[in-house]
Amino acid sequence: MIKKIINFLNPIKHLGEKSYSFGFPLLTTLIVYVLTELFGYFIFKNPNAMGTPDVILTLILVLYFSFRSGIKGGIIVALESMIFFAYYIDTRQAPFLEKEVAAITALAVTIIDLFIVFTVGWLKQIIDGLLARETEEKIKAEREKERLKTLIELVPVGIGISEDPAGKNITANKIFRKMLQLDSRHNASLDAPLSRHPTFNILKNGDKMDIDELPMQKAGRTGKPVLGEEFDIEHKDGGVTNLLSYATPLFDKNNNVISVIAAFLDITERKQIEQQKDDFIAMASHELKTPLTSVKVFTQLLKRRFEKNSDKESLRILSKMDTSLTSLDELIKSILEATRIQQGKIVVEFENFLIKDLAKDIVEDLQPITKHQLLLDWHTKLIVHADKERVRQVLVNLITNAIKYSPHAKKVIIGSRQIDGLIEIYVQDFGIGIPKNEQQKIFERFYQSSAHKTYPGLGLGLYISGEIIKANGGEMWVKSEEGKGSTFHFTLPISKKETN
């Protein structure tokens, strides 16, 4: 009960309340004055003994109600105290001079009371305004938070939000929890890192992912978005869910990462369809190779027979047929190669060789069949550690592409330079170029640039070349400007023997 009374009388607990702004201060002050009179007459046996305590209590009451109820409550107490002091002066048995001093004192106290009333009341109005604004902003923030939470639950993709840059305490929406096969016990948040969750493992290419390589952790650590990264969730029942992730960091006003938000797409079905498609393409391509080889052999036999008979027209037709069969054979080889790469079955046989000699051999082989001048701008004599035949395949593809896509140019430049422990090789043409927004996509499987639509091809050559270079420990990229040509670059590791 005492605690309730104290809380009720505590002004901090009731800031902004308008109830009792008139009656409560009036009755409270009246009770205080009645009690002081009772104390003076019956406890101290001297009515004059309560003069100083009455002044102090009056100041406290004015301060309290000015702070609690504002100017209105404070003025009520000040006026009531003025009436009480008039009564006090009139009823006390004292000389005239003491009554005059008491009246001056009462007037001074009343002036002080009014000063306190307006000062504290003004401060209270400011505090009430600030509290109201803070309350309004808090309510608005809570509404926005609820709206965002509802939106996140409704979107048809998995959403994860971490409360810190390290990707800990991840809040997951219903879709994401379903992807991870988590029951209702886990629907508040996920203890990070995800890679240590007891109900599943996170894999990439069949191996457990390092904590720092998870999309949300990587985005938080680097401060850069992680776009389109794939990984697998291996569940405790042995099932696997393939996910495509997009993670981006969130920054404070000082540009420090404070949180990470990520979206996850379940691409399991798509991956299964792709696998079925790859299996079909591999099977069909493999089955086509045998009859194609037979047709090519029979074509060669027919050519020899017609050569003996000097049948030039038939020879011309068979030559065209043989050329078409060769193109078809190369196409089937490319499809099979792309399928093997997609399935992770690319075979790389490393050896040490002088890359300049390989480039010279390729130029000498290709120069007779093109009108372009193939120029070597070679500035290194380095031995590389890579698959020689695979590198040959890449260089031939890049040079023939350069010739193909620069029909009106006169030259193609093949060059090199050394960068730390790598050799950088480039093939430059002066042809049609590649649009800037497509320069990263051209290394994707089956992608063809809009600038190259008039040229035949499946869009596999650069995909295969890029994957071969990756398998050899390098990387490939392009710099291009429409109408001015393209330069394809790739790196290879220098042999340790060469480095030593």
C-alpha positions, 0 to 999 in steps of 0.5 A: 500500500505504501509503495502504491501511495509513493508511486502515486505521489511521484511526479516522474511516474505521472508526467503528462497526466491531466487528471487531478490538475485542479482538485488534487493539488488543492486537497493535498495542500489543504491537508498539509496545512491542516496537519501543520496546524494540528501539529502546532496546536496539539503536538508542539503546544505552540501555534507559532512554532510551525511558521518556518516549516510551513514556508518550507512545505509550501515551497516543496508543494509549489515545486512538486505540483508545478512539475507534476501538473504544470502552471495550473497546479502550481498556481492553485498551490501558490494562491492557496498558500497566500490565503493560508499565510493571511490566515496564519498572520491574522490568527497568531498572537504577536506584536504588530511589528512581527505581523508586518514582518510575517506579511512581508515574508508571506508576500516574498514567499508568494512571489518566489512561489509564482516564479517557481510555478512559471519556471518549472511549468515552462520546463515541464512543457518542454519536457512533455513535448520532448517525451511526446515526440519521443513516444511518437517516434517510438510508436512509429519505429515499432509500427515500421518494425512490425510492417517490415517483419510482416513483409519479410514473412510474406516475401516468397524467398528466404530472408536472413537478418543478422544483428551484427557484422559477424553474422550472429543471431540471424533472424530467419523468416518462415521460408528460410526456416523451411529451407533449413528444415527447422521446426517451430523451436527455431523460429525466433533466431538462429545461433551463428554461425550457421556452419555449426548448426546441429541439424545441417551442414553447409557445403560447397562443391561437396566440402564444408564451407569455412565460416568466413566464406558464408555469404552473410559473414563475407558481406559483413567482413568485406563490407561488399555485397555478395551476389549470386553465390551458390551453396548446399544445405546437407540435412541430417536425414541426408537430403540436400537443398541447393541455395542461391544467396544474395547478401548485402551489408548495412552501414551506420552514419560513420560507414561502419557495417552494423548488420547484414541482410541476405536473400536465399532462393531454393534452386534445388529443382532447377539444379535437378533439371539442369543435371538432367539436361546435362546428362541428356546432352552428354548422352546425346553428344556421346551417341552422335560421335560414333555415327559422325566418325563413321560418316566422316570416314566414309566421306574421306573414302569417297573423296579418294575414289573421286580423286582417282576418277578426277570428278571435280564437282563431286570432290567439291561437294564432298569437301564442303560435306567434310568441312561441315562434318568437322564443324559438327564434330567440333561442336559436339566436342565443345558440348561434351567438354562443357558438360564435363566442366559443369559436372566437375570432371575436367581433367588437368595434367600439369607440366612445366613448359615455355609459354612463348614457344607455345604461342609462337607455334599457334601463331605459325599454325593459324597465320596461313588460314587468316588475312589478319596479321598475328603479331607477338608482343611478348615481353617474357621468357617464363616457364609456366606450370599448367596443362599445355594442351588445355592452354593451347586450346584456350589460346586458339579459341581466343585468337580465332574469336579475335579473327572472327569478330574483327572482320575489317581489321588487319591485325591481332596482337598476342602479348604477355607481361609478368605480374608477381608470381603470375604471367598475364597473357592477352589477345587483342583485336580491333573489331566490333567490341562487347557492350559493357553490361555484357562483359561479365556474362560472356563467360557464362555457359551458352551466353552470346553477346547481343553484338555477336548475334549475327555470328554462328556459335553456341556461346561455349568457347569462352565458358570452356576457356574460362573454366580451363584457366581456373582449373590451371590456377589463373583467372580470365577477364575482358576489357572492351569498347564497342566499335573499338575492339576487345582484349581478353586477358588470362593469368597462369602460375609461373613454375616454382622451378622458374621462380627459384 
